[in-house]
Amino acid sequence: MVYDDQNIFARIIRNELPAIKIYEDDHVLAFMDIMPQAEGHTLVIPKSPAITLLDLAPEAAAYTIQIVQKVAKAMEQALEVKGIVLMQLSGAAAGQTVPHVHFHLIPSSIHELGKHALHMGDQEKIKVLAEKIKAAL
């Protein structure tokens, strides 16, 4: 499969679409999921054009997971959660809905998770949660 540079995450990386960002550097972007499975649901994406984890260069994968860990620690502190579900779906058959590799950080226990992308979240509440996480970074 050829990478589609018009996918929603590629457009967010280029600032063509809005996102509630909590972390960004030259290689990675972390932002709030607007259709969260739990309050504080965050996405971490490499800026490299890769569809799945298997398409991502090893160096980019290693750096991205370091930022995943950094953001997860900030979420744990800022949101006072006891657990974070880390999810990475590679390929449509695994449930991947956006063809750009991404990591889900979902503060909760597995028993509290709602279905992904079922309902649009309260954007103002999401922004408040984002500010708490950013402050902890």
Accessible surface in RSA format (square Angstrom, percent):
REM  Atomic radii and reference values for relative SASA: ProtOr
REM  Chains: A
REM  Algorithm: Lee & Richards
REM  Probe-radius: 1.40
REM  Slices: 20
REM RES _ NUM      All-atoms   Total-Side   Main-Chain    Non-polar    All polar
REM                ABS   REL    ABS   REL    ABS   REL    ABS   REL    ABS   REL
RES MET A   1   201.18 104.2 117.07  77.5  84.12 200.3 118.29 100.6  82.89 109.8
RES VAL A   2   136.62  89.9 119.18 107.9  17.43  42.0 123.54 107.3  13.08  35.5
RES TYR A   3    50.36  23.5  31.13  17.7  19.22  50.0  28.72  21.6  21.64  26.7
RES ASP A   4    71.25  49.9  64.03  63.7   7.22  17.1  27.99  65.9  43.26  43.1
RES ASP A   5    79.94  56.0  78.15  77.8   1.79   4.2  20.75  48.8  59.19  59.0
RES GLN A   6   105.16  58.8  92.51  67.6  12.66  30.1  47.65 101.4  57.51  43.6
RES ASN A   7     9.41   6.5   2.06   2.0   7.35  17.7   9.41  22.6   0.00   0.0
RES ILE A   8    83.01  47.2  76.40  56.9   6.61  15.9  77.88  56.1   5.14  13.9
RES PHE A   9    12.00   6.0  12.00   7.4   0.00   0.0  12.00   7.3   0.00   0.0
RES ALA A  10     5.94   5.5   4.21   6.5   1.74   3.9   5.60   7.9   0.35   0.9
RES ARG A  11    77.90  32.7  77.90  39.7   0.00   0.0   1.96   2.7  75.94  46.0
RES ILE A  12    10.21   5.8  10.17   7.6   0.04   0.1  10.17   7.3   0.04   0.1
RES ILE A  13    31.22  17.8  22.78  17.0   8.44  20.3  22.80  16.4   8.42  22.9
RES ARG A  14    96.36  40.5  70.26  35.8  26.10  62.1  64.86  88.6  31.50  19.1
RES ASN A  15   104.45  72.0  76.21  73.6  28.24  68.0  26.44  63.6  78.02  75.4
RES GLU A  16    88.96  51.1  58.46  44.2  30.50  72.6  35.07  67.8  53.89  44.0
RES LEU A  17    49.71  27.7  45.02  32.2   4.68  11.8  46.78  32.9   2.93   7.9
RES PRO A  18   124.44  90.7 100.50  91.6  23.94  87.0 111.66  92.2  12.78  79.4
RES ALA A  19    29.52  27.1   0.66   1.0  28.86  65.6   7.98  11.2  21.54  57.1
RES ILE A  20    27.99  15.9  23.60  17.6   4.39  10.6  27.94  20.1   0.06   0.2
RES LYS A  21    53.44  26.1  47.51  29.2   5.93  14.1  37.65  33.9  15.79  16.8
RES ILE A  22     7.52   4.3   0.00   0.0   7.52  18.1   1.34   1.0   6.18  16.8
RES TYR A  23    40.91  19.1  33.59  19.1   7.32  19.1  27.82  20.9  13.09  16.1
RES GLU A  24    74.90  43.0  45.12  34.1  29.78  70.9  21.05  40.7  53.85  44.0
RES ASP A  25    35.74  25.0  23.55  23.4  12.19  28.8  35.18  82.8   0.56   0.6
RES ASP A  26   123.28  86.4 101.94 101.5  21.34  50.5  21.81  51.3 101.47 101.2
RES HIS A  27   113.31  61.9 109.19  75.9   4.12  10.5  66.66  68.7  46.65  54.3
RES VAL A  28     0.47   0.3   0.47   0.4   0.00   0.0   0.47   0.4   0.00   0.0
RES LEU A  29     0.00   0.0   0.00   0.0   0.00   0.0   0.00   0.0   0.00   0.0
RES ALA A  30     0.00   0.0   0.00   0.0   0.00   0.0   0.00   0.0   0.00   0.0
RES PHE A  31     7.16   3.6   7.16   4.4   0.00   0.0   7.16   4.3   0.00   0.0
RES MET A  32     3.56   1.8   1.30   0.9   2.26   5.4   1.30   1.1   2.26   3.0
RES ASP A  33     9.37   6.6   7.93   7.9   1.43   3.4   0.83   1.9   8.54   8.5
RES ILE A  34    71.91  40.9  70.18  52.3   1.73   4.2  70.18  50.5   1.73   4.7
RES MET A  35    54.24  28.1  53.96  35.7   0.28   0.7  27.50  23.4  26.74  35.4
RES PRO A  36    35.90  26.2  17.68  16.1  18.23  66.3  17.68  14.6  18.23 113.3
RES GLN A  37    24.22  13.5  13.75  10.0  10.47  24.9   1.60   3.4  22.62  17.2
RES ALA A  38    19.83  18.2   8.06  12.4  11.77  26.8  19.83  27.9   0.00   0.0
RES GLU A  39    98.86  56.8  86.63  65.5  12.23  29.1  43.68  84.5  55.18  45.1
RES GLY A  40     1.63   2.0   0.00   N/A   1.63   2.0   0.00   0.0   1.63   3.7
RES HIS A  41     0.83   0.5   0.00   0.0   0.83   2.1   0.00   0.0   0.83   1.0
RES THR A  42     0.00   0.0   0.00   0.0   0.00   0.0   0.00   0.0   0.00   0.0
RES LEU A  43     8.43   4.7   8.43   6.0   0.00   0.0   8.43   5.9   0.00   0.0
RES VAL A  44     0.00   0.0   0.00   0.0   0.00   0.0   0.00   0.0   0.00   0.0
RES ILE A  45     0.00   0.0   0.00   0.0   0.00   0.0   0.00   0.0   0.00   0.0
RES PRO A  46     0.96   0.7   0.96   0.9   0.00   0.0   0.96   0.8   0.00   0.0
RES LYS A  47    53.10  25.9  36.83  22.6  16.27  38.7  19.14  17.2  33.95  36.2
RES SER A  48    42.05  35.5  35.41  47.3   6.63  15.3  17.88  38.1  24.17  33.9
RES PRO A  49    95.29  69.4  75.76  69.1  19.52  71.0  76.20  62.9  19.09 118.6
RES ALA A  50     3.89   3.6   1.69   2.6   2.20   5.0   3.89   5.5   0.00   0.0
RES ILE A  51    16.73   9.5  16.23  12.1   0.50   1.2  16.23  11.7   0.50   1.4
RES THR A  52    19.25  13.7  19.25  19.5   0.00   0.0  16.32  21.9   2.93   4.4
RES LEU A  53    66.28  36.9  60.85  43.5   5.43  13.7  60.85  42.7   5.43  14.6
RES LEU A  54   159.14  88.6 125.97  90.1  33.17  83.4 130.45  91.6  28.69  77.2
RES ASP A  55    84.55  59.2  53.18  52.9  31.37  74.2  21.48  50.6  63.07  62.9
RES LEU A  56    12.27   6.8   0.41   0.3  11.86  29.8   0.95   0.7  11.32  30.5
RES ALA A  57    50.80  46.7  40.72  62.8  10.08  22.9  47.56  67.0   3.24   8.6
RES PRO A  58   102.42  74.6  92.61  84.4   9.81  35.7  98.49  81.3   3.93  24.4
RES GLU A  59   130.74  75.1 119.79  90.6  10.95  26.1  75.61 146.2  55.13  45.0
RES ALA A  60    22.48  20.7  13.08  20.2   9.40  21.4  21.33  30.0   1.15   3.0
RES ALA A  61    24.07  22.1  21.55  33.3   2.52   5.7  21.95  30.9   2.12   5.6
RES ALA A  62    50.76  46.7  44.07  68.0   6.69  15.2  50.06  70.5   0.70   1.9
RES TYR A  63    71.24  33.3  70.63  40.2   0.61   1.6  54.65  41.1  16.59  20.5
RES THR A  64     0.84   0.6   0.84   0.9   0.00   0.0   0.00   0.0   0.84   1.3
RES ILE A  65    73.39  41.8  72.54  54.0   0.85   2.0  72.54  52.2   0.85   2.3
RES GLN A  66   103.96  58.1  97.76  71.4   6.20  14.8  32.12  68.4  71.83  54.5
RES ILE A  67    10.31   5.9  10.31   7.7   0.00   0.0  10.31   7.4   0.00   0.0
RES VAL A  68     4.76   3.1   4.76   4.3   0.00   0.0   4.76   4.1   0.00   0.0
RES GLN A  69   105.15  58.8 101.21  74.0   3.94   9.4  24.29  51.7  80.86  61.3
RES LYS A  70    87.66  42.8  81.02  49.7   6.63  15.8  44.24  39.8  43.42  46.2
RES VAL A  71     0.00   0.0   0.00   0.0   0.00   0.0   0.00   0.0   0.00   0.0
RES ALA A  72    19.75  18.2  19.19  29.6   0.56   1.3  19.50  27.5   0.25   0.7
RES LYS A  73   127.06  62.0 121.20  74.4   5.85  13.9  75.36  67.8  51.69  55.1
RES ALA A  74     4.14   3.8   1.28   2.0   2.86   6.5   3.52   5.0   0.62   1.6
RES MET A  75     0.00   0.0   0.00   0.0   0.00   0.0   0.00   0.0   0.00   0.0
RES GLU A  76    86.48  49.6  82.93  62.7   3.54   8.4  17.56  34.0  68.91  56.3
RES GLN A  77   126.48  70.7 107.16  78.3  19.32  46.0  43.56  92.7  82.92  62.9
RES ALA A  78    23.11  21.3   1.86   2.9  21.26  48.4  10.64  15.0  12.47  33.0
RES LEU A  79    30.39  16.9   8.59   6.1  21.80  54.8  12.92   9.1  17.47  47.0
RES GLU A  80   154.76  88.9 124.37  94.1  30.39  72.4  45.35  87.7 109.41  89.3
RES VAL A  81    35.17  23.1  23.71  21.5  11.47  27.6  28.19  24.5   6.98  18.9
RES LYS A  82   206.07 100.5 168.94 103.7  37.12  88.4 123.17 110.9  82.90  88.3
RES GLY A  83    28.19  34.8   0.00   N/A  28.19  34.8  24.70  67.8   3.49   7.8
RES ILE A  84    47.03  26.8  14.57  10.9  32.45  78.2  14.90  10.7  32.13  87.2
RES VAL A  85    28.84  19.0  24.67  22.3   4.18  10.1  28.84  25.1   0.00   0.0
RES LEU A  86    91.55  51.0  63.50  45.4  28.04  70.5  63.50  44.6  28.04  75.5
RES MET A  87    47.45  24.6  44.10  29.2   3.35   8.0  21.01  17.9  26.44  35.0
RES GLN A  88    43.99  24.6  17.19  12.6  26.80  63.8  13.44  28.6  30.55  23.2
RES LEU A  89    45.13  25.1  43.42  31.1   1.71   4.3  44.29  31.1   0.84   2.3
RES SER A  90    39.20  33.1  18.80  25.1  20.40  47.0  18.49  39.4  20.71  29.0
RES GLY A  91    22.12  27.3   0.00   N/A  22.12  27.3  22.12  60.7   0.00   0.0
RES ALA A  92    89.23  82.0  64.59  99.7  24.64  56.0  65.11  91.7  24.11  63.9
RES ALA A  93   118.18 108.7  68.95 106.4  49.23 112.0  82.43 116.1  35.75  94.7
RES ALA A  94    55.13  50.7  28.48  44.0  26.65  60.6  40.97  57.7  14.16  37.5
RES GLY A  95    38.48  47.5   0.00   N/A  38.48  47.5  30.75  84.4   7.73  17.3
RES GLN A  96    15.80   8.8   4.35   3.2  11.45  27.3   4.02   8.6  11.78   8.9
RES THR A  97   103.16  73.4  69.46  70.4  33.71  80.3  68.25  91.7  34.91  52.8
RES VAL A  98    24.18  15.9  23.55  21.3   0.63   1.5  24.17  21.0   0.01   0.0
RES PRO A  99    45.81  33.4  43.04  39.2   2.77  10.1  45.35  37.4   0.45   2.8
RES HIS A 100     0.41   0.2   0.41   0.3   0.00   0.0   0.41   0.4   0.00   0.0
RES VAL A 101     0.00   0.0   0.00   0.0   0.00   0.0   0.00   0.0   0.00   0.0
RES HIS A 102     6.33   3.5   6.10   4.2   0.23   0.6   0.44   0.5   5.89   6.9
RES PHE A 103    10.78   5.4  10.78   6.7   0.00   0.0  10.78   6.5   0.00   0.0
RES HIS A 104     3.50   1.9   3.50   2.4   0.00   0.0   1.68   1.7   1.82   2.1
RES LEU A 105     2.13   1.2   2.13   1.5   0.00   0.0   2.13   1.5   0.00   0.0
RES ILE A 106     0.00   0.0   0.00   0.0   0.00   0.0   0.00   0.0   0.00   0.0
RES PRO A 107     7.89   5.7   0.85   0.8   7.04  25.6   0.85   0.7   7.04  43.8
RES SER A 108    14.25  12.0   3.37   4.5  10.88  25.1  12.39  26.4   1.86   2.6
RES SER A 109    52.13  44.1  43.85  58.5   8.28  19.1  43.89  93.5   8.24  11.5
RES ILE A 110   111.52  63.5  97.36  72.5  14.16  34.1  97.36  70.1  14.16  38.4
RES HIS A 111   168.91  92.3 131.59  91.5  37.32  95.5  92.52  95.4  76.39  88.9
RES GLU A 112   119.63  68.7  91.70  69.4  27.93  66.5  42.64  82.5  76.99  62.9
RES LEU A 113    43.15  24.0  15.80  11.3  27.36  68.8  15.80  11.1  27.36  73.6
RES GLY A 114    35.26  43.5   0.00   N/A  35.26  43.5  33.04  90.7   2.22   5.0
RES LYS A 115   149.62  73.0 130.32  80.0  19.30  46.0  82.67  74.4  66.96  71.3
RES HIS A 116    53.56  29.3  41.25  28.7  12.31  31.5  32.39  33.4  21.17  24.6
RES ALA A 117    44.57  41.0  28.23  43.6  16.34  37.2  28.23  39.7  16.34  43.3
RES LEU A 118    99.11  55.2  78.32  56.0  20.79  52.3  79.81  56.0  19.30  51.9
RES HIS A 119   129.17  70.6 122.01  84.8   7.16  18.3  88.94  91.7  40.22  46.8
RES MET A 120   114.80  59.4  87.66  58.0  27.14  64.6  86.06  73.2  28.73  38.1
RES GLY A 121    16.70  20.6   0.00   N/A  16.70  20.6  12.23  33.6   4.47  10.0
RES ASP A 122    89.38  62.6  70.29  70.0  19.09  45.1  33.40  78.6  55.98  55.8
RES GLN A 123    60.19  33.7  56.16  41.0   4.02   9.6  46.07  98.1  14.12  10.7
RES GLU A 124   113.91  65.4 113.03  85.5   0.88   2.1  61.59 119.1  52.32  42.7
RES LYS A 125   102.53  50.0  96.71  59.3   5.82  13.9  59.51  53.6  43.02  45.8
RES ILE A 126     8.23   4.7   8.23   6.1   0.00   0.0   8.23   5.9   0.00   0.0
RES LYS A 127    93.77  45.7  93.26  57.2   0.51   1.2  49.96  45.0  43.80  46.7
RES VAL A 128    87.90  57.8  84.68  76.7   3.22   7.8  87.40  75.9   0.50   1.4
RES LEU A 129    19.04  10.6  19.04  13.6   0.00   0.0  19.04  13.4   0.00   0.0
RES ALA A 130     0.10   0.1   0.10   0.2   0.00   0.0   0.10   0.1   0.00   0.0
RES GLU A 131    99.83  57.3  96.40  72.9   3.43   8.2  46.45  89.9  53.37  43.6
RES LYS A 132   104.94  51.2  96.73  59.4   8.21  19.6  53.04  47.7  51.90  55.3
RES ILE A 133     0.00   0.0   0.00   0.0   0.00   0.0   0.00   0.0   0.00   0.0
RES LYS A 134    82.52  40.3  69.52  42.7  13.00  31.0  33.52  30.2  49.00  52.2
RES ALA A 135    92.45  85.0  50.12  77.4  42.32  96.3  63.15  88.9  29.30  77.6
RES ALA A 136    28.29  26.0   2.57   4.0  25.72  58.5   7.70  10.8  20.59  54.5
RES LEU A 137    67.09  37.4  13.07   9.4  54.02 135.8  31.37  22.0  35.71  96.1
END  Absolute sums over single chains surface
CHAIN  1 A     7503.7       5869.2       1634.4       4516.8       2986.9
END  Absolute sums over all chains
TOTAL          7503.7       5869.2       1634.4       4516.8       2986.9
